[in-house]
């Protein structure tokens, strides 16, 4: 899919065709936004020949799973950032990232993606919004898209936080091996989230520090705004990582406590059974003369004696606070 919008100062933004893009790009007045979605490969020649984007940057569009980065190509900068979402996979939400490729020039931006990115789709057809953004330059459109994409991370972070709280309650209530599996899954997602957030923070930091001359002073202010939001995200992800480590420690502690309780019960049972086994073993021997063997109530006295031993031992254990 190919969509393009252009705006001349003082006029309303309009949607233009692919053939109109080169003319608008070179007229010196128009601000442009070009958005390309899968299949990206169909538009690579157009980006190189008609929009004069650097071949090395365009080549990166055909390589999925690229890490966040920013490159300077004199007349434009090329960024790779990641949209982060939670997908329902087999009844469990798992973290997924999609690349957003972004070219920013003096009077244009180009966005490219292989998957649906809601922050980009939200501005399609929004003529009045695009008109307002274009009055501050094409870089303002890039800022609006990236700001919406970053802001969409925070509701996802709230859902992860709710999961961590639920796991904490479950661990202190009745921990199980399934809890451990969920904690490891959450930890894996959080580590990935923090890694992506930190890498994107480094990318935006380079932009905000004025490393690239293509951006205007207003563009640097917009980049600093993105940096602030990403910094909050990175710090929150770091906090979640500490929480998962605490949950693992709590699970291991609870599991150890349960094991100790089980061992204590088994030890008490074994200790109680020891004297009873001696009595039963003694009366089970094939001796002719055993006290109470021929007494009509010998069996009853034996049972009473064994019961007294059990009660006495339990009382002693409770007195020593072993139970």
N, C-alpha and C positions, 0 to 999 in steps of 0.2 A: 504494500500500500504506500502511496506517495501523496502527501498533502503539503501545501505551501500557502503561506499568507504573506502579504506585503502591505506596507503602510507608508504613505508620504506625509510628512509633517503638515498638519492642518486638515488632513482628510481622514476618512474612516478606513480602517483596515479591511482588506478584501482577500478572498481566497483566489489564488491564481493557479494556472496549470503548470505542468512541468516545463513546457516550452517557453513560458513567459519568464521563468526564473533567471536565465542568463541576462536578459535585457534589464530586468529590475535590479539585478546585482551590480550592473555596470553603469546605471544611470546617475549614480552619485547622490540620489535623493531618498530612495526607498530603503526601508528597514524590512528585513525578511526573516521568516522562520520557515524552515523546511523540515518536515518530519517524515522519516522513512521507517517502515516496519517490515517484518519478514515477508518475503525473502529479500534480504539486504543486497545479496550478490547481484541482483538485477539492476541495481542503481549505482554500482561502483564506478563504472565508466563515466556516468553522468557527473558524479561527484568529482572525479579527477579532471575530466575534459571541459565541462561546462562551469563548474563552480571553482575549479582550480585549487582543490584541496590537495595536500601533499600525498603522494602515492603511498608512502610508508604508513601514514595515519589511516588512509582508506583500507590498506591491506589488513590492519588490525581488526577491521569490522568483520572479517571472515574467520577470525580466531575466537571462538567462545571461551568462556571461563578465564578471561583476563582479569588480573588484579587491578584495583583502583590505581590510576596514575594520571599525570598531566604532562603534556609535551608542548614545547614551543616551536611553531613552524613559521616564524616571522609575521606573516599576514593573518595568522589565526593561532589559537591554542586548541589542543585536543585533550579532552578529559574522558576517562572511563570511571564511572561511578556505579554503585550497585543499589538497586531497589530491593528492600528486604520485606518479605511477607511470611505469614504463617499459613501453611497448607494443611488441610485435613488429609492425613495419610493413614488408612486402615484404622479409622476411629481415633487417631491421635494427631495433634497438631505438631508439625515439624517445620523448622525454619528453612526458607528457600530464598536464594538471591538471583536477581536477573540484572544483566549488564545494561546500562544506559550509556551510549556513546554520544559525546557532545562536542561539536565544533563551535567556537565562538570567534567571530571576526569583528571588524569595525562596524559593519552594518548588517550582519546576519548571524544567525545561529542555525545549526543543523543538529537535529536529534535523530538517533537511529537506535532501534531495539529489535530483538528477536521475539520478545514476548510482550504481552500487554502490560503496560505500566500506567496505572490509573492517573498518576500525576500529570502525565503527558496528554492522555486522552481527555482529561478534564477541560483543557483549553481549546479543543477542536470545536469550531463553530461559535465560540464565545467572542464574537466580533467586537462588542463594546469593551470587553475586558482587554482584548489584544490591542485595541486602539489606544486605550489608556496606558498600557505597558510600553507600546512602541514609542510613545512620546518621550520616554526616558531612555530609549535606545533598545537595540535587540538584546543586549546583555540583561536588561530588566526582565525580558521574557524568560531567559535562562534562569535568572534568580527565582522567578515565580514558580517555575516548574520544579526546580531543585528544592525550594522551600516547602512546597506542598509534599514532595516525596519524603523529605526528612521528617516533616511533621506527622506523616502517616506512620512513622516508626513508633511514636509514643503510645498510641492505643495498643499496639502490639506488645510494647514493654509492660503495659499495665496487665495484659493477659498473662504474660510470663510471670509477673510478680504474684498474681492471683494463684497461679499454679504452684509457685514456691510456697505460698502460705498454706494452700491445701495439703501439700506434701508434708509440711511441718506438723500440721494437726494430725495427719494420718500416722506419722512416725511415732508421735508421743501417745497415740491411742492404741494402735495395734500394728506394729511394723511387720512387713513381709518382704519376700524377695522381689515381688513386683514393684514395691516402692523403690527398691534399690535400682531396678532397671529404669524406672521413670526418672529418677534423680540423675543417672548417668546420661540419659537422653537429653534432659534439660541442660545438663552441664555441657554436653557436646554442642548444643545449639547456642548456648550463651558464649562459649569460647569462640565459636564462629562469628557470632554477632559482634563481640568485642573486637575481634581481629579486623572485620570489615569496617566497623565504625572508626577504629584507630587509623587504619590506612586511608579512609576517606577524609578523616580529620587532617592528616598530614598533607593530602592533596589540596584541600581548601585552604589550609594554612599557607602553603606556597603561593596560592593565588592572592590571598588577602594581604600578604606582605609586600605585594607590588613587584614580584619577580618577573611578571610578564607585561611588557609595555603596551600590548594591544588593548588592555583594559583602561577605561577612564577612571578618574578619581571617584566618581559615583559608583562605578563597577566594583571598586575596591571596598567601598562601604557595604555594598550588597554581599560581597564575599565574606566580610567580617561578620555579618548577620548570620550567614550560613555556618560559619565557624562556631559561633556561640551555641547554636542549636546542636551541632554535631558534638561539641564538647560536652554538653549536658547528656547526650545519648551515650557517649563513651564512658563518662563517669558512672552513669546508671548501670551500664553493662558490667563495669568493673565491680560495682556493689553486688550485682547478682551473682557474679563469680564467687565472691566471698560467701554469699548466702548458701550456694550449693555446696561449698566446702564445709560449711557449718552443718548442713543437713546430712552430709556423709558422716561427719563425726558423730552427730546425734544418732543416726541409724546404727552405727557400729557400737555406740555406747548402749543403746537400747537393746540391741541384739546380745551384747555381752551380759547385760543385766538379766535378760530372760534366760540366758544359758546358765548364769549363776543360780537363778531361782530353781531351774530344773535340776541342776546338780545338787542343790541343797535338799530338795524334796527326795531325790533318789538316795542321797546319803542318809537321810533320816529313816527312810524305809529299810535300807540295808542294815543300819545300826539296830533298828527295832527287831528285824528278823533274825539277827545273829543269836541273841539268847534264846529266842523261840526255837531256832534250829537246833541248839544244844539240847534243849529239853526234849524235843521230838526225837532227835537222834539217840538220846540216852534211853528213852522208853521204847525205841524201836530195836534195841539190841536184843539178841536171843539169850538173855540171862534168865535163869529160873527164878531167882530171888531179886525182885525189884520193888522198892517201896510203893505200896498202894496198888500193886498189880492185881492182887486178888480181892481188893476192897470193892464192894458194889458201887461206891461213889468215887472211886479213884480217878476215873476219867473226868468227873466234874471238878474235883479238887485241882486237877492238873490244868483244866481250862481256866478256872478261877485264878490260879497262880500265874498263868500266862497273861491273863487280862490285867492283873495287878502290875506285872512287869511292864506291859505296854503303857498303861496309864502313868506309872511312875516315871518311865523314861520320857514320855511326852511332857509331863509336868516339869521335869528337870530341864528339858530343852527350852520350854517356854520361860522358865525362871532365868535361864542364861541368855534369853532373848535370841536364841538361834532359830526360833520360829516366829 
